[in-house]
């Protein structure tokens, strides 16, 4: 076996050395209620990538990190684009996938792909995950991945000083609590209800803002 001596300063400069990675007591999650399983056991990573020109029709949905709201995972202006608008090879996604932002994971950007985004391409900065539904529900998976506990752990695994990223290998190697499917279903129902309430409130806030502007506009008429 070959070995090479590297200065700690070199590792630090490229983000490969962080003391907290070597504190084992803090490098794993825990749960008193549910067993822990490796993420790789309940999801598969899709690495299928295509050049935009390869897609039939030349138009498709494209999701970049800028199209995903932190924490909530709400879509932001996702739209159909022309192949000319996406210059580089991109990952393919399908409805039901969970796209996890590997760049600056502390931003907690992950989106559960649902209607109307049946399929399309996404930024290479996403790790495309397909939930094994006999073990874990996709929306439940998304919520677990952006939880404070998982984010804190994953942030320890990121590498790179200027543009810190977590690798798919490191992400899939973490262990997460896995409740029974019935418990997950109950959680998802609550989450969906809260998401709906949030969207309703945002819609009302937007309407109230527009009505307020109408009052001011009347001053100029």
Secondary structure, DSSP 8 states (H G I E B T S, - for coil): -------HHHHHHTT---GGGG-GGGSS---SSS-EEEHHHHEEEE--EE-GGGSTTSEEEEE-GGGB-TTT--B-S-EEEEGGG--S-EEEEETT-EEEE-BTGGG--EEE--TT--EEEE-TTEEEEEE-TTT--HHHHHHHHTSHHHHHHHHHH-B-SSS-B--HHHHHHSEEE---HHHHHHHHHHHHHHHHHHHHHHHHHHHHHHHHHHHHHGGG-
